[in-house]
């Protein structure tokens, strides 16, 4: 494929087989052994470690979309016993132009004692979480994980609407009522943290 004659594709278009030679990259997803495009754009094949990574790029302004392995910020919208529905609002430091739907399943909330995890004791609607994007199997159907220590709830409000602060990896406390609520708390170290913050 020459640069003078790029292959143009549409969202959902099947591009090629997904095998030991070709793997899904940015702007694509893998389903049932094939690689499909997530975007309308130009197909680009990148050689990486003896594997050809199939990517799709849009012309003009670069469109940022969540990709496997990305750390994303998401807002929890609905919870059930099996999962929490979320909206991905940013990838890394980049705020998305539109949110992407995602699911955080019970087995992906913690790294240990997965069978004891309860969604409502880990996240609640309205919580802001940091999560990692798991391998993508369907277009625009992202699955998230908060199993790492650094991932989990970063911003939460109590049932009365007051901000909460983390007091352990498993609890947050309301700043007004001091009521404690269970959460899967992210171990976040601010970029500009210093000893002055402790005195503030």
C-alpha positions as CSV (number, residue, x, y, z in Angstrom):
1,X,0.0,0.0,0.0
2,X,1.6,3.3,-1.1
3,X,1.2,6.6,0.5
4,X,0.0,8.0,-2.8
5,X,-2.9,5.6,-2.8
6,X,-4.1,5.2,0.8
7,X,-6.9,2.8,1.7
8,X,-9.9,4.7,3.0
9,X,-12.3,2.9,5.4
10,X,-15.6,3.5,7.2
11,X,-16.6,2.6,10.8
12,X,-17.3,-1.1,11.2
13,X,-15.6,-2.0,8.0
14,X,-13.7,-5.3,8.1
15,X,-10.0,-4.7,7.3
16,X,-8.2,-8.1,7.6
17,X,-7.7,-11.2,9.6
18,X,-6.4,-10.9,13.1
19,X,-3.6,-13.4,13.5
20,X,0.1,-13.7,14.4
21,X,1.0,-11.3,11.7
22,X,-1.6,-8.6,12.0
23,X,-2.9,-7.1,15.3
24,X,-5.4,-4.4,16.1
25,X,-4.1,-1.0,16.9
26,X,-5.3,2.6,17.3
27,X,-8.7,3.2,15.6
28,X,-9.5,-0.5,15.2
29,X,-10.9,-3.4,17.2
30,X,-10.8,-7.2,16.9
31,X,-13.9,-9.4,16.8
32,X,-14.2,-13.1,15.9
33,X,-10.8,-13.3,14.3
34,X,-11.0,-10.1,12.2
35,X,-9.9,-6.6,12.6
36,X,-12.5,-3.8,12.0
37,X,-12.3,-0.1,11.7
38,X,-13.7,2.1,14.5
39,X,-13.3,5.3,12.4
40,X,-13.8,6.8,9.0
41,X,-10.2,7.5,7.9
42,X,-7.0,6.1,6.4
43,X,-5.6,2.6,7.1
44,X,-2.0,2.6,8.3
45,X,0.0,-0.5,8.9
46,X,2.9,-0.1,11.4
47,X,5.7,-2.7,11.8
48,X,6.3,-3.2,15.5
49,X,8.3,-6.1,17.0
50,X,7.8,-8.3,13.8
51,X,4.1,-7.8,14.1
52,X,2.1,-5.5,11.7
53,X,-0.2,-3.2,13.7
54,X,-3.3,-2.1,11.8
55,X,-4.3,1.4,12.6
56,X,-6.9,3.9,11.3
57,X,-6.3,7.6,11.4
58,X,-8.6,10.5,10.5
59,X,-7.4,13.3,8.3
60,X,-6.9,16.7,9.8
61,X,-7.2,17.1,13.6
62,X,-6.2,13.9,15.4
63,X,-9.1,12.2,17.1
64,X,-8.2,10.6,20.4
65,X,-10.0,7.4,21.3
66,X,-9.4,5.0,24.1
67,X,-7.1,2.1,23.2
68,X,-6.1,-1.1,25.0
69,X,-3.8,-0.3,27.9
70,X,-4.7,3.4,28.2
71,X,-5.3,4.9,31.6
72,X,-8.6,6.8,31.3
73,X,-10.9,8.9,33.5
74,X,-14.5,7.8,33.6
75,X,-17.7,8.8,35.4
76,X,-19.8,6.0,36.9
77,X,-23.5,6.3,35.7
78,X,-25.3,3.1,36.7
79,X,-24.4,0.1,38.9
80,X,-25.8,-3.4,39.1
81,X,-24.6,-6.5,41.0
82,X,-22.4,-7.6,38.1
83,X,-21.0,-4.3,36.7
84,X,-20.9,-0.5,36.7
85,X,-21.7,1.4,33.5
86,X,-19.4,4.3,32.9
87,X,-18.6,7.1,30.5
88,X,-15.0,7.6,29.5
89,X,-14.3,11.4,29.6
90,X,-10.6,11.6,29.0
91,X,-7.6,9.5,27.9
92,X,-4.5,10.4,29.9
93,X,-4.4,14.2,30.0
94,X,-6.6,14.6,26.9
95,X,-10.3,15.5,27.4
96,X,-12.4,13.7,24.8
97,X,-14.7,15.6,22.5
98,X,-17.4,13.1,23.3
99,X,-17.6,10.4,26.0
100,X,-17.3,6.7,25.3
101,X,-19.5,4.1,27.0
102,X,-17.6,1.5,29.1
103,X,-18.3,-1.3,31.6
104,X,-16.4,-2.1,34.8
105,X,-17.2,-5.7,35.7
106,X,-17.0,-7.1,39.2
107,X,-14.1,-9.4,38.3
108,X,-12.0,-6.4,37.1
109,X,-12.5,-4.1,40.1
110,X,-9.8,-5.7,42.3
111,X,-6.7,-7.8,41.7
112,X,-7.4,-10.1,44.8
113,X,-10.4,-11.8,46.3
114,X,-12.4,-11.2,43.1
115,X,-15.2,-13.5,44.3
116,X,-15.8,-11.2,47.3
117,X,-16.1,-8.0,45.3
118,X,-19.4,-6.1,45.5
119,X,-20.0,-3.3,43.0
120,X,-21.8,-1.0,45.4
121,X,-19.0,-1.2,47.9
122,X,-16.5,-0.3,45.3
123,X,-18.1,2.5,43.1
124,X,-21.3,4.5,43.2
125,X,-23.1,6.5,40.5
126,X,-21.4,9.9,40.1
127,X,-18.0,8.7,41.1
128,X,-15.0,9.7,39.0
129,X,-12.6,6.8,38.5
130,X,-9.2,6.1,37.0
131,X,-9.2,2.9,35.0
132,X,-7.2,0.9,32.5
133,X,-8.8,-0.1,29.1
134,X,-8.9,-3.9,28.6
135,X,-8.5,-5.5,25.2
136,X,-11.3,-4.3,22.9
137,X,-13.6,-6.9,21.4
138,X,-16.4,-4.8,20.1
139,X,-16.6,-1.4,18.5
140,X,-17.3,1.4,21.1
141,X,-17.8,-1.2,23.8
142,X,-15.0,-0.7,26.2
143,X,-14.2,-2.8,29.3
144,X,-12.3,-1.2,32.2
145,X,-10.2,-2.5,35.0
146,X,-9.4,-0.8,38.4
147,X,-7.4,-3.8,39.7
148,X,-4.1,-1.9,40.1
149,X,-3.4,0.0,43.3
150,X,-3.2,3.4,41.4
151,X,-6.6,2.8,39.9
152,X,-10.1,3.2,41.3
153,X,-12.2,6.1,42.7
154,X,-10.5,9.5,42.8
155,X,-13.5,11.8,43.3
156,X,-16.7,10.9,45.1
157,X,-19.6,12.6,46.9
158,X,-21.5,11.3,49.8
159,X,-25.2,10.5,49.8
160,X,-25.8,14.0,50.9
161,X,-23.8,15.5,48.1
162,X,-20.7,16.6,50.0
163,X,-17.2,15.9,48.8
164,X,-15.5,12.8,50.3
165,X,-11.8,12.2,51.1
166,X,-10.0,8.8,51.1
167,X,-9.1,7.5,54.5
168,X,-7.9,4.1,53.4
169,X,-7.8,2.0,50.2
170,X,-11.3,0.8,50.9
171,X,-13.1,3.7,52.5
172,X,-13.9,7.4,51.9
173,X,-15.3,9.9,54.4
174,X,-17.7,12.7,54.0
175,X,-16.1,16.1,54.7
176,X,-19.3,17.4,56.3
177,X,-21.0,14.5,58.1
178,X,-17.9,12.4,58.6
179,X,-19.9,9.3,57.5
180,X,-17.7,6.6,56.0
181,X,-18.6,4.8,52.7
182,X,-16.8,1.8,51.1
183,X,-15.0,2.5,47.9
184,X,-12.2,0.9,45.8
185,X,-9.9,4.0,46.3
186,X,-7.2,4.9,43.9
187,X,-3.7,5.4,45.4
188,X,-3.1,8.7,43.7
189,X,0.1,10.7,44.2
190,X,-0.3,14.2,42.9
191,X,2.3,15.3,40.3
192,X,3.3,18.4,42.2
193,X,3.0,16.9,45.7
194,X,5.4,18.2,48.3
195,X,5.7,18.5,52.0
196,X,3.9,21.9,51.9
197,X,0.7,20.1,50.9
198,X,0.7,18.4,54.3
199,X,0.6,21.8,56.1
200,X,-2.0,23.2,53.9
